Amino acid sequence: MYGTIVRLKARAGSRSAIEAEMERQLAEESVPGHLGTFVYRSDRDPDEYFVSVVFESREAYRANADSPEQAARYRRLRALLAVDPEWHDGEVVDGASRLAVSQG
């Protein structure tokens, strides 16, 4: 598995728009090889987000990163940010998920 942890800093007043955009992307976009995404809003700074994204392989991750669809998703999100995202890519070497999420 392979993925990234990205730090996002919201532009003043854009938190709800960022959260809506991320929710829309996760609900509407089907990305080959995508296994999961978790979005955290920082307790220390509510305008700061950390997003963890996991793909089945480095190749699936790169294919998504290089796609025109991802470029469009990035532009929509970047318009809401104060600064460029800070990316930390790498191989997933350990992890477990027991999380069952239901939306009702």
C-alpha positions in Angstrom: 0.0 0.0 0.0 1.1 3.6 -0.6 -0.3 7.0 0.2 0.2 10.4 1.5 -0.5 12.6 4.5 -1.2 16.1 3.5 -1.4 19.2 5.7 -3.9 21.9 4.5 -4.3 25.4 5.8 -7.7 26.9 5.2 -8.1 30.4 3.9 -9.9 32.6 6.4 -13.6 31.8 6.3 -13.3 28.8 4.0 -13.5 25.9 6.5 -17.1 24.9 5.6 -16.4 25.2 1.9 -13.2 23.0 2.3 -15.2 20.4 4.2 -18.0 20.4 1.7 -15.5 20.0 -1.2 -13.7 17.1 0.5 -17.0 15.4 1.2 -18.1 15.9 -2.3 -14.9 14.5 -3.7 -15.1 11.4 -1.6 -18.8 10.8 -2.3 -18.7 11.5 -6.1 -15.3 10.5 -7.3 -14.4 6.8 -7.9 -10.6 6.6 -8.1 -9.0 3.2 -9.2 -6.9 1.7 -6.4 -8.1 4.2 -3.7 -8.6 2.3 -0.4 -9.5 5.1 2.0 -9.2 8.7 3.1 -9.4 10.2 6.6 -9.7 14.0 7.1 -8.8 15.5 10.5 -9.4 19.1 11.6 -6.7 20.1 14.1 -7.7 20.9 17.7 -4.8 23.3 18.0 -5.8 25.3 14.9 -9.3 24.7 13.4 -8.1 26.1 10.1 -5.5 23.3 9.8 -6.4 19.9 8.3 -4.5 16.7 8.0 -5.7 14.2 5.3 -4.5 10.6 5.1 -5.0 8.9 1.8 -4.2 5.2 1.0 -3.9 3.5 -2.3 -3.4 -0.2 -3.1 0.0 0.6 -4.7 2.5 3.3 -5.5 1.5 2.8 -9.2 -2.2 3.5 -8.4 -1.3 6.5 -6.3 0.9 7.9 -9.1 -1.7 7.2 -11.8 -4.2 9.2 -9.8 -1.7 12.0 -9.0 -0.9 12.4 -12.7 -4.5 12.3 -13.9 -6.4 15.3 -15.3 -9.3 14.5 -13.0 -7.0 14.8 -9.9 -5.6 18.0 -11.3 -9.2 19.4 -11.4 -9.9 18.2 -7.9 -6.7 19.8 -6.7 -7.5 23.2 -8.3 -11.0 23.3 -6.7 -9.5 22.6 -3.2 -6.4 24.8 -3.7 -8.6 27.8 -4.3 -9.9 27.5 -0.7 -6.4 27.3 0.9 -4.2 30.0 2.4 -0.9 28.2 1.3 0.1 25.3 -0.9 -0.5 21.8 0.7 2.4 20.1 2.4 2.6 16.5 1.1 4.3 13.5 2.8 4.2 10.5 0.5 5.3 7.1 1.5 4.8 3.3 1.7 2.3 2.1 4.3 4.3 -0.3 6.4 1.7 -1.0 9.1 -1.9 -0.4 9.9 -5.3 -1.8 10.7 -8.8 -0.6 10.3 -11.7 -1.7 12.4 -13.7 1.4 11.6 -17.1 0.8 10.2 -18.7 4.1 9.1 -22.4 4.3 8.3 -24.1 7.4 7.0 -27.7 7.8 7.7 
